[in-house]
Amino acid sequence: MSEILKREAAARAVELVQPGMRVGLGTGSTARHFVELLGERVRGGLDVVGVPTSEATRVQAEAEGIPLTTLDETPQLDLTVDGADEFDDRLRLIKGGGGALLREKIVAAASTRMVVIADASKRVAGLGRFPLPVEVVRFGLAASWVAVEKIANRFGSQGPVTLRRKGDEPFVTDSGHHILDIAFGAIAEPETLAEALSTVPGVVEHGLFIGLCSAAFLATDEGVVVVEPAAG
Ligand code: 5RP
């Protein structure tokens, strides 16, 4: 059922793509539907270029026949479509459940418009139920971990900060970093928290996406609802 809803949201987002657009291609199971549907349109003659937000998406997009470019060749994009782990009414997001947050944020920030596609389970009254991913360089991991823990405690985290693993080994991102997941439970002040995390030298990026998303296409049992950011 959930895959059907994800595909419906992706189908609405793919309608936004116009000929000649430069498109950021998100990562995850929902974005995967978007890339598939965009591939269909490309094979039908649509002229676009894409910038993938992960190696997994790059492999999928190549298989779909979507022409790809890089942000070095094409530093400004028209539209990025990506999934999210959580979003609130102001369209503040938590991303990085799939480990691609760094490239996802760089690509979203380079885009005139970022649209999130999701099923209704991703909409929350307040961020923080989903553990907040924080990408850290490998050098000095233990020191960065302590620093992130201090910030997590200061901001009222209800759970631990854990090193993400893949099997027995620490998870390694496409850019060669590790991820710490903070089990906040609830995040009272996302903006201030985002600023605090960015002050830790070993933190490359965190999964709070604030002021980047302009609309969410939310698939519900009653159809796809377009959520615009509430003032606040
Ligand atoms: C990857 C992400 C994904 O967009 C997020 O995890 C949502 O994934 P899915 O659509 O599979 O629920 O941030 O880093």
Boltz pocket constraint, residues with backbone or C-beta under 6 A from the ligand:
constraints:
  - pocket:
      binder: B
      contacts: [[A, 26], [A, 27], [A, 28], [A, 29], [A, 30], [A, 31], [A, 82], [A, 83], [A, 84], [A, 85], [A, 94], [A, 95], [A, 96], [A, 97], [A, 98], [A, 99], [A, 100], [A, 101], [A, 104], [A, 117]]
      max_distance: 6.0
